Amino acid sequence: MKTTSSFLLIVSLLWLSSDAFGQKFAYIDSDFVLLHLPEYADAQAQLNQLAIDWQVEVETKMESVERLELAYRAERILLTPEMRQKREEEITTKRQEARGLQKEKFGVEGELFRKRQELIQPVQDLVFEELKDIASGSGYMVVFDKSNQSNMLYTNPKYDISDRLIKALGYVPGETLESEEDDKEAGKSIQDKAKDVMDKGRDAVGGALRGGAGGLRPGGNSVNSKGKD
């Protein structure tokens, strides 16, 4: 409550200062702006695919550990103490490898974080440079970001320059790059998307196995479809 009150006081003082000295303020919705940029959509698509691929890799390792544990539990009574210790050490090592991979890819400063910086930062810089030109040309002292400024309790559309920024970037406000398929996928977590990929992979393998010796080879010919000489 104290923090909110302090913020409101600061905002009030800023607006009073604006009235007194003719200083101008505006805000944008950066999430909405970015939805218009193909560069951002491409970067997000690359990041999503990388995240799915890495999640599949992690989950594959996790499943391998689970299979080792199940097999060990079933066979434990038949093993000597030395064999038990060896199997337990193997399971522990495999689990640590899986967790290590997960941290390496999805950790606070993991590979996904670094890749996001690499792909998204240039797009953000592009938007910032254009915004800086607008702010400088229009005499705005401060431009807030509605998407990231959680303390913006109320915004007057009159001071929203998002559409102006989108036009300056060369796009039409409202013509975002989201598709219906994107909307469906947006509700899924990376884990769910990875599960879909793994399920499709299992279905493909299962189909090939069910096909047996009569499964199709490239070109549409079955394994046993050679004609007689």
Secondary structure, 3 states (H helix, E strand, C coil): CHHHHHHHHHHHHHHHHHHHHCCEEEEECHHHHHCCCHHHHHHHHHHHHHHHHHHHHHHHHHHHHHHHHHHHHHHHHHCCHHHHHHHHHHHHHHHHHHHHHHHHHHCCCCHHHHHHHHHHHHHHHHHHHHHHHHHHHHCEEEEEECCCCCCCCCCCHHHECHHHHHHHCCCCCCCCCCCHHHHHHHCCCHHHHHHHHHHHHHHHHHHHHHHHHHCECCCCCECCCCCCC
